[in-house]
C-alpha cells in the first residue's frame, strides 16, 4: 500500500536538512502541508458543528424542550453561530485555501464525519445514544486537531526556512 502524504509528512526525517533543499522543494512541501491542514480544519469544523448541535439538544432536553426536529432546526442559526471566543487576529492563520481540497485524503480517517445521518435523528435519539454520539464526535475532533497541530509545526518550520532565504536574498 502506498504511503500517504500525511504519513510522509509525519516521518521523523521529513524536516531534516531543510537548508539543503531547493526553494521549489520547500514550496511543494509547504503546499502539501497547507492542503492537508485545510482539510483538517474543515473536518474539525464539521466535528465541532455536530458537537454543538448535540450539546444543544442535550440542553434543550434538560430544559424540557428537546425531541422536536422543528425546534432543533429553528435553533440551528444560533447553535452554529456559536458563542465561543474567537482567536485574535495576531494568533490566527489566514487560510490559503478556503475549502477542503479535492483530494480529501484525511476524510477516510474520520468516517464518523462523512455522510453521517446522526444529525437527522437527533430528536429521536435516546439520551445514551446522544451521549455516545457526542463522545464519538469529540474523539474525532481531538484526533483531527492533533493532526492539524502537527501540520502547523511542519508548516512553521518550512516557512521559517523560506523566510530565511528571502531575507538572505536567496531564491
C-alpha positions in Angstrom: 0.0 0.0 0.0 1.5 3.4 -1.0 2.4 5.8 1.8 0.1 8.8 2.1 1.2 12.4 2.2 0.2 12.6 5.9 2.3 9.5 6.7 5.3 11.0 4.7 4.9 14.4 6.5 4.8 12.7 9.9 8.0 10.8 9.2 10.9 12.0 11.5 13.2 12.8 8.6 10.6 15.0 6.7 12.1 18.2 8.1 15.8 17.0 8.1 18.2 19.2 6.1 15.6 21.8 5.0 18.5 24.2 4.3 19.8 21.7 1.7 16.5 21.5 -0.2 15.7 23.7 -3.2 13.3 26.5 -2.7 10.9 24.8 -5.1 11.0 21.6 -3.0 10.3 23.7 0.1 7.3 25.3 -1.6 5.9 21.9 -2.7 6.3 20.6 0.8 4.6 23.6 2.3 1.8 23.4 -0.3 1.2 19.7 0.6 1.1 20.6 4.3 -1.3 23.5 3.7 -3.6 21.4 1.7 -3.8 18.8 4.4 -4.2 21.4 7.1 -7.1 23.0 5.2 -8.8 19.6 5.0 -8.1 19.0 8.7 -9.5 22.4 9.6 -12.6 21.6 7.6 -13.1 18.3 9.3 -12.5 19.9 12.7 -15.2 22.5 11.9 -17.6 19.7 10.9 -16.9 17.8 14.1 -17.4 21.0 16.2 -20.7 21.8 14.4 -22.0 18.3 15.2 -20.9 18.6 18.8 -22.6 22.0 19.1 -25.8 20.6 17.7 -25.8 17.5 20.0 -24.9 19.6 23.1 -27.7 22.0 22.3 -30.2 19.1 22.1 -28.9 17.9 25.5 -29.5 21.3 26.9 -33.0 21.5 25.3 -33.9 18.2 26.8 -32.7 19.3 30.3 -35.0 22.3 29.9 -37.9 20.1 28.8 -37.8 21.4 25.2 -36.0 18.6 23.4 -37.3 16.0 21.0 -38.7 18.3 18.3 -37.0 18.4 14.9 -38.7 21.7 14.1 -37.4 23.2 17.3 -33.9 22.0 16.6 -34.0 23.3 13.0 -35.2 26.7 14.1 -32.4 26.9 16.6 -29.6 26.0 14.1 -28.6 29.6 13.3 -28.0 30.3 17.0 -26.2 26.9 17.5 -23.9 27.2 14.5 -23.1 30.9 15.1 -21.7 29.8 18.4 -20.7 32.0 21.3 -17.2 30.5 21.8 -14.4 33.1 21.9 -12.6 33.6 18.6 -8.8 33.6 18.2 -7.5 37.1 18.0 -6.0 38.2 14.6 -2.4 38.0 15.8 -2.7 34.3 16.6 -4.9 33.2 13.7 -3.8 31.8 10.3 -5.1 33.2 7.1 -6.1 30.1 5.1 -4.5 29.7 1.7 -7.5 27.6 0.6 -11.0 28.4 1.7 -12.5 25.0 1.3 -11.3 21.4 1.5 -9.1 20.2 -1.3 -10.3 17.8 -3.9 -8.0 15.1 -2.7 -9.8 14.7 0.6 -7.1 12.4 2.0 -8.0 12.8 5.6 -11.7 12.1 5.3 -11.0 8.4 5.2 -9.5 8.6 8.6 -12.7 10.0 10.1 -15.7 8.0 8.7 -17.9 9.4 11.5 -17.7 12.8 9.8 -18.6 11.6 6.3 -22.2 11.3 5.3 -23.3 10.8 8.9 -27.1 10.5 9.4 -26.8 11.1 13.1 -28.0 14.7 12.9 -31.2 13.7 11.1 -32.1 11.6 14.0 -31.1 13.8 16.9 -34.6 14.5 18.3 -35.4 10.7 18.3 -32.1 9.6 19.8 -32.1 8.2 23.3 -30.1 10.1 25.9 -27.4 7.3 26.0 -27.2 7.4 22.2 -26.9 11.1 22.2 -24.1 10.9 24.7 -22.4 8.2 22.7 -22.5 10.3 19.5 -21.1 13.2 21.4 -18.2 11.0 22.6 -17.5 9.8 19.0 -17.5 13.3 17.6 -15.4 14.6 20.5 -12.8 11.8 19.8 -12.8 12.7 16.1 -12.4 16.4 16.9 -9.5 15.7 19.2 -7.8 13.4 16.7 -8.1 15.8 13.8 -7.0 18.7 16.0 -3.8 16.7 16.8 -3.1 16.2 13.1 -3.8 19.9 12.5 -1.3 21.0 15.2 1.3 18.6 13.8 0.8 20.1 10.3 1.1 23.7 11.8 4.5 22.7 13.3 5.8 21.4 10.0 4.4 24.4 8.1 6.1 26.8 10.5 9.4 25.0 10.1 9.2 25.2 6.3 8.1 28.8 6.3 10.9 29.7 8.6 13.4 28.3 6.1 11.7 30.1 3.2 11.7 33.4 5.2 15.4 32.9 6.0 16.1 32.6 2.3 14.0 35.6 1.4 15.8 37.7 4.0 19.2 36.5 2.7 18.2 37.2 -0.9 18.4 33.6 -1.9 15.8 32.1 -4.1 
